[in-house]
């Protein structure tokens, strides 16, 4: 049975991933809008062949995923003014059978819910440790949440009430949107249901590094926008990145200059932190070890991203998209 919801898919050079994504939603919702952001791999023609509405963004304006989603959302409402729910999907994800119907029914039965999402899994977690880390990241508990990711079904009335996504955000646009939704009394829900298969396609350390640079940029910008009490949006992860990725290295360097190379022993605080995180986890030993190592290591690219945001803000310049694939 065709669901009355709309669907917005965004993508850029996703190739076969996009084909699987579109196949997973075409014929399941009343309207699918694909918003393309300068693809050169034939994505536009392929999407058109699927019978979906295709919008090619004007790339003379700065591209962000937030802008693409807002554009798709506006197209859905123009074609379906009475639409109540819209499923947003990243073009590297495949929507799982039954999800759209379950999400649509949940929003219909829970009037305070603005957003509902489910379990996102990595398609190939065994291809690299970076994919495996992503798969761990997606494993969030069911219940009322503070934020969602790129894949989620949203209530049209709620999204319109807060003015949609912030076009200018190059990262962290979904948590920022959820801050504004919750401020107006709306709720974000996570269901214990399979939602999407995601293909991170991360096989190189440099990709993982850039992804964490983007996270640090989002922390800094999010804290600037909503870091004041009571929300304190992204303040804690930003502070952790600054302490572990910047202040401690500076302190070690200063100590070495003051008292000599014996001060290098201070770097032992990093393996001690890895040990603490490893012992505090509940996953299998290998998963705990990977998570502990990369959580500590990730503070360095995160603070790099935060410094990039602060530098650009001081120059009153907008950031450019940070892509890792």
N, C-alpha and C positions, 0 to 999 in steps of 0.2 A: 504493500500500500504506500502511495506517495505521501511523504510528509509535507505539511504546509509551510515548513520553514524554508528560508533561503540559505545559501551557502556562498561564502567568499573564500576563494583560494588565491594566495599570492605566491609569486615565484620569480626566479631569475636563473636561467640556464640550468634547470633541474632535470631536463632530459627524460629518461625512463622513470625517474622518481615522480615526475609530474604526471606522466601517463597513468601510473598506478593510482596516484592521488585522485585524478579526475574520474577514473573508472570506479573508484570506491564511493563517489557521491552522485554521479550522473544517474538519473532514474530513481533516486531515493529522496530527493527534495524537489520543491516546486521550481526552483531556479538556482543555477550555478553561475556565478560570475568569477571569471579568472582575470586577475590584475597582473599584468606582466611588467617587469621593471628592466627593460633594455636587454632582453635575451637575444642571443645570437645563434642559438642552437636549434631553431625551428620550433620553439615552444608555442609561439603564437599560432602558427599554422596547424600544429597538432591539436591544440585546444579548440580551435575553430572546427576542426574535423569531428570533434566530439559533440558538437552542437551546443556548446556553452557560450555565454556572452563573454567576449574578450575585450578588455580595456588595456591599451598600451599607455603607460604613464609617460608624460612629457618629461624626458630625462634632462631637459634644460633646467629644470628645477631640482634642488637637492633631493635625492631619493632617501626614503626611510620606509621601513615596514609599516610603521604607523600610518604614514600617508597613503600607502597602498591599501591598507585595510579600510581607512575612511573612504577612499574612493570607491572601493567595492561595496561598502555598506550603503553609500549614497545611491549607487546603481540599483541595488536590490530594492531600496525603498521607492525609487522612481518607477520601477517595473511592477512592484507589489506594494502599494501604499498601505494595505491592511496587514502586511507581514508582522508577526509578533515575535518571532525568534530567528536568529541568524547564527549559523555555524561558521566559525572562522577556522581555516586550516592552512598550515604552511605547505607549500608545494612539495616538500620532501617527506610528507607524511601520508599514510594511507589510513582512511577511516575504517574502523572495524565494523563488521555486521552487527546490527542491532543498536549501535551507539546513538545514532541520530534520533531514532524513535524513543529510546529511553531518556535521552536528554530533553527532548521536546516535551515528553510526558511529565518529567520532573519539574520543569519550569512552569508548566500549566498548573501543576498541583501545589506549587510553593510560590505564592505571590511576592514574597520578600526576596526571592532569589533573583539576582541579576545575571549571574554567571554560573554555569555548571560545566565541570570538566571531569575526566576520568583518568584511567591509567594509560600513560604514554610509555611505550616500550621501544627499545632500539631493535631495528630489524636484524642487525649483524653485530651483536655485542662481543662475539668471539673473534672478530677480525682485528681488533686492536685494543690496547688497554684504555685508549681514549674513548672508544665506543662503549666499553664496559663501564667507564666512569659516568658517561652520560646516562646509561641505563640505571645506574644507582641513583643518579640525580633525579630521575623521573619518578622514583618510588616514594611517593608522598602519601601520608595517611588520609583515609577518607574522613569526611566531616566538613564542618565549616572552616574555611581557610581564609588567609589574608590576601592571597593573590592567585592568579592563574598564569598559564603560559600562552603560547601562540595559538594552540588548538583549544577551542572552547566554544560552547554555545551560549549566546547572550540574548537577554531580553531587549527587544528594540526600544521599548519605552525607557528603560534604565540607561541604555547607551546614549539615547538622544538627550536625556535629562542632564547628563554631564558633558555634553558636547563632543562625545567620541574620544578617540585617541588624540594625543598631542602630536601633530604632524612632525614637529621639529626633533623629536627624540630619536636618536640613532640606536638606542638600546634601552632595555628596561621599560618599554612602553606599556606592557601588560600590567606589571605590579603598580606602576604609577596610575594607570586607569582605575585599578581596583582600590587604591587609596581614595580617590574621589568618589567612587561608587559607595564605599563603606561610610564615607563622611555624610552621605545623604541617606543612610539607613538601609542600604541594600546589602545583600549577603552574597558571598562567593562560596560555592559548594564543590567538593570533590566527591565523586561517587566511586565505590569499589567495583568499577566496571571497566572493561577493555575499551579504550577510546581510539587510539591511533598507534600505528607502527611508524617510527621515525628513522630516517637514515642519515645519521650524522656524517658518515663518510670521512671520519677523521683517522688518518693513518700515520700522520707525521706529528712530531713534537711541536713544530712551528704552528700547526693548526690549533692544537690545544692551547698554546701560549696566547695566540691572538684571541681565542674565544674568552680567555680569562682577562685579557686587556679590555675587551668589550665589557665584561662584567664589572671591572673596576671603574670604567668610565660611567656605567649606569649607576653604581653605588654613589659616586661623587655627585652626579647630576640629581639623582633621586634625593639625596640628603639635602642638597641645596633647595630643592623644591618643597620637600615635606619633612625636613629633618627636625623641625621644632616639636616640642611636646604638644599633645600626647602621642602623636603618630611616630615621630622619630624614624621615619622611613629610611632604611638602608644605613642608618647611623652605625649600628653595631658591626656589620661586615666591613664598612669603610674604615672604622677605627682599627679593626683587626688587621686589615691590609696595611694600614699606615704603620702600626706598631711592628708587625713582623717583617714587612717588606721594606721599610724605610728607616724607622727610628732605631731598631736593633742593629742593623748593619752600620749605621752612622755611629752608634755608641761603640761598637766593636772597633771600628776604624780609629775613633778618637782615643780609645783605651790603648790600642797598639801604638799610636803616636806618643802617648803619654808615658806608658810603662814598658813598652817593648813587645816582642812577639808572643810573650806568655799570655797576653790578653786575648790571643786567638782562641784560647780555651772557652771563651764566652760563646763561641758558635755551637758548643755542645747543647745549648738550650734548644736548638732546632731538632736534633734527634730525640731529645727528651720530650719535646712536644709531640713528635710523631708517636713515640711510645705511649704517651698519655692518651692520645686519640685512638690508638690501636686497642688499648686495654678498655677503653670506654665504649667501644662499639658492640653491637649484638649480631652482626652479620658473620658469615663464614670467615675464617682467618685470612684467606687471600683477599677477599673483598675489603675487610677492615684495614689490611696493610696498604692496599692500593689507595683507599680513600684517605688514610692518614698521611701517607707520603705526599699525595698530590694536593691535599688541602693545605699543607704547610708550604709546599713549593709554589702553589698558586698565588700566594700573597705577593710574590714579586711581580708577575704580570698585572695583577690587580692594582697594585699601587702605581704601576706604569700607566695604566688606564686612567686612574684618578688624577695623576699629575698632568696627563694630556688634557683632561677636562678643565682643570684649574688654569692651565696655561692659556687655552683657547678662550676661556671666560674672561681672563684678565685682559686679553687682546680684543674682547668683544667680537669674537668670531665663532661661527657655528662649526661643529665637528662634522667629519665625513664618515660614512658608513665603515665599520670595521668588519670586514668579511674574512672568514677563516676557511672557506672552500669555494 
